[in-house]
């Protein structure tokens, strides 16, 4: 069962919960950042209730079981967790397991999950739309700025008119005001979602500009505003933003675009190699 906000589910159903379930709800609403990563057994031990009570609590909220509830809780708190809360979770995980290797294995899992979600034909269709755009604008704030800069770097090999939207508040509006229905904006946003990104995309939507979103779920604030969306799996177990899967998805988009412009790209790269060689760009 897919829900958008597990905490909202608890609040709305709280008056009808049993005494034991209210005890669970009270603890969870205060410590949601910890509970999101606890097993049913761990949670029951802290609360002083049976594991079966924890499972029945999940059922009472309309979930198929505790894992389903926990997954939706993690989704619903992505943008609520402060960086400090995420760091505290990292410190606790370090005490329990080899987090150094486990975070890398988690990145591998995120890429695998992203592969399972991706619709190749949809990706190719988006690549064709980007190819025919008059100008491509790439927007990414905060940690997503790294992804935006990376995507812009490679798009400039493929398309003649690519602009990285600057991060200064006034500069953003000065740049975006020039967009029209012949352009495409690629907006990138992952938790914690940048309010500025959402405000800009809302403005673009009102201008009828085609916006392609790259984000972590169909329930993210960005996904609800864009014409098309590409989803990359993302976890919140540590205080850093796990951008490995988003980067891999962007690589796939770049390759799809390069296949749409194969001959032109080959000629351009050939010319660039001569320039790089004559300018001693590389060792």
Helices and strands as residue ranges (DSSP letters): H 6-13, G 14-16, H 19-30, H 32-35, H 40-47, H 51-60, H 66-76, H 83-96, H 99-117, H 120-131, E 136-140, H 144-158, E 162-164, H 169-176, E 184-188, H 195-206, E 210-215, E 228-231, H 244-260, H 262-278
